[in-house]
Amino acid sequence: MLTIIDTVNLPGQFAFSATNYNVTEGGGSGVSPVLVTVVRTNGSSGIVSVHYTTLDGTASPGIKYISTNGSLTFGDGVTSQSFYVQAVNTTTAEGPEYLYVALSSPTGGASLAQTNATVTILNTNVGIAFVLATNTFTEPFGQGLESVILNVVRFNNTNVTTTVGYYTTNDASVLPINMAVVGTNYYATNGTLVFNPGDSIKTHYCHGIVRSIGDSGSVFQRATDATDQFDGAANHPQRHYGNRPRRKCGSELPYK
């Protein structure tokens, strides 16, 4: 038995033309649009319509993209219609974020074959940040010098040369608790890291002075807290070695 399905005289089914749409943003001014296309398959007879809307993912409306919604009307025989989603151009450097687009409420006898798709926002701004927001090392008893390795990462465009300065600080507004003292607990340092084309990570050191006395009756730890240059850096995990008291020397990355 052969079954023949008429796909011409049926009202059709709605679906997105892709499961994901990419849009790049950056520069800090205006918006970047991405065209989202809805297709009508398995029939194109009559006038039909479908409602569309944007839904939150990791991207926040009004900050990373502009919310939109509306209806698409397909005339008799029309099989494709589109609408725009606008990403907000930001000045910060960050990883990809996403939102959803969804279809609902078909009319004219049409139905839904696919109800949602993803819009991925790709950031093009170059950003530099510490890999860890807090870096901790244990000061042993005795005399000498200990070092904590600080890794600095570059995000997005790695095809150019980028420089960034670094320095240690005793700024109480940065580290109001358990401030390490320069010359007593650590050696001040500063310099410039150079990211050549293709480089995504660089390393520098914070040197702590090892003393034969403890702090509050115990050996203490010293940490380096970073002031980061991109959104979300404060949520980076912290690395600790033990549960003893800590002292902190601040290390910042001002742009050059």
N, C-alpha and C positions, 0 to 999 in steps of 0.2 A: 504494500500500500504506500502510496506517495501522498504526503500532505503538503499542500501549497498554502503558504502564509502570505497574505496581501500586506506588503509593507509600504504601499503607496497610498492606499485609501484609509489607513489608520492614522490617528492623531499623533502617534509617536511617543517616544520616551526621552526624558532630559538627562544629560550627564555633562560633566566637565570634560573638556578636551584633553586634560592631563590630570594626573594625581597630585602634581606639585608645580608651582610657578615660582621662579626666582626673580628677585628684584634687588639691585645694588643701590646702596645709599651712602652718603658721606658729604663732607664739605661744609655742613652746618647751615645751609640756607635752602629754603624751598622744599619741594617734595620730588620723589622719583616714582613715576607710575608704572604699574605692570598691568598688562591687558589679560583679563581672564575670559576665556571663551566657553560658552555653553552650547552644546550640540544637541540636535534633535535627530534621533535615530529610530529605525523600525516604524517608519511612517512619517508623512509630512502633510497630511490632509487637514484642511481647516485652519482657523485662527486659534492659537493656543498661547498660554503665557505661563510664567513661572517666577516665583519670588526668590530673590537672592539677598544674602546678608553676610557681614564679616563677624567672626567670633574670636575671642581672645585665645591666644596660645601663650607662649613666653613673651611675645611682644605686647606692649601695653598701648591701648588706644589713646590717641592724643599726644603720646610721647614718641612712639615708634611708628605708628601708622594712623591714618584717619579712617574712622569707622564709616561704613557706607552700607546702604541697602536700597532695594528698589525692585522693580519688576521688568522682565524682558518679555516682549510680545513678538511672537513668530507668526507672520502671515502665512496664508496658504502656500505650501511648497517651500517655505523658508526653513532651512536646516541649521542655521548658525547665528548666534547673537553674542555680543561681548559687553563687558563693563570693566571699569578701571578700579584698581586698588592703589592707594597712594601711600608710599613709605615716607616718613619724615627724615630729611637729611640732618643728621646730628654731627656734632664736633667730636664726640667721644669715640674711642676705639674699643670695639667689643666683638664678641663672636656672633655667629648667626643666631637669629631669633625667628620665630614663626607665628603665624596666625592661621585661622581657618576661614574658608568661604563655604557657605552652605546654601542648598536649594530646598525650597518647600512650596507648598500650595500650588501645584499645577492646575491649570484650568483647561476647558475645552476637551476633556476626555483624555488628555495626555497623562503620563505617569512619570515617576522618577526611577531611573536606572542607577544613578549615583547621586548621593545626597551631599557629599562634602569633598573638599580638596584642601591642600596646604599651600600657603604662600610663605616662602622663606626669604627673609630679609638679610642680605649679605652686606656687611660693613666694609668700607674701603679705606677708612682712616687708619693711619699708622699709629700704633700705641705701644707704650713701654710700661712694664710693671714688674714688681718682684713676683717670683713664682709663688712664694709663701708670704702671707701677710705678717707672720711672726716666725722668727728663726731663733732657736734656743740651743745653748750649749751649757754643759756643766763645768764649773770651775773646780778643779781638784785642789787639794792642799799642796803647798809647796811654792816655789818661786819659778817664774818663767813666763811664757807667752803661749796662749791658746788662740785659735782662730775659728770663726764660723764662716762657712762658705755661703754667700748670697748669690743666688741665680736670678738673673734678670732676663725677661723674655720680651721679644718683639712680636706684635700681632699684625696680621694682614699683610700689607705690601712689604715683602722682604727683598724686592728687586733693586732697591736703592740703598745708598749709604745713609745711615742715621746715627747721630751722636746724642748722648745724654750724659749730663753731669751727675755725680753722686757725692754725698758728704755725710758725715756723722753729725749728730746734734744733741745738745742738752736742753732743747726747747721744752719747757714744762707743759706748754699747751699741747704738744704732741704726745708726750709721755708723762702724765701727771703723777704716776705711782711708781715707786721703786726705781727712780732714775739712777742709772749708772753715772759715775763721775769720770770725766775725761782726765787722763793722767793717773788716776787711782784705780779705776776698774777697766778702762780700755784706752787704746791709743786712737786719737782723732785721725781721720783719713778723709781724703777727697780725691777726685779724679774724674776722668771722662771715659766712658765706654763707647767704643766704635763698632757699630754693626755694619759689616760690609755686605754687599749683595749676596743673598743666600743665607746669611746668618739669622738665626731666630732666637738664640740664647747666648748670654754672656755671663761671666762669673767675676765677682770681686769679694774681698775679704773684710771682715770686721775683727780686729785683734783685741783680745781681752788679756789683762794682766793677771797672772796667777799669783796669789798671795798665800802666806802660811797661816792666815787667820780666817775664821769663818764669819758669817753674818748672822746675828741673832742666834749664835750657838751652833750654826750648821753651815756647811758649804752651800753657797747659793749659785743659782743659775743666772745667766745673763742672756737677754733676748734682744733682737733687733726688730723693731716694728717698722713697717714700710708705709709711707704715704704714696698710694698708688695712683696711676695716671689713666685709669680706665674704669668704666662702670663694672660693679660686681667684684672688684678685687678684694674688698673687705670680707667677702664670703669665702675666700680661699682657706683651706684647712690649715691648722697650726701644727707644728711638729714640736713635741716636747720630749725631753729625756729625763724622766724621773719626776718627783713631786716636791722638790725643795723650793725655797723661796727664789724669786727671780729678780734680777736687776736688768734694766733695759737701756740700750743705747740706740737712739733713733738714727735711721738712715733714710734719706729722701732722694728722690729722683727728679730734680727740676729739669725741664726741657732746655736745650741749648739751640 
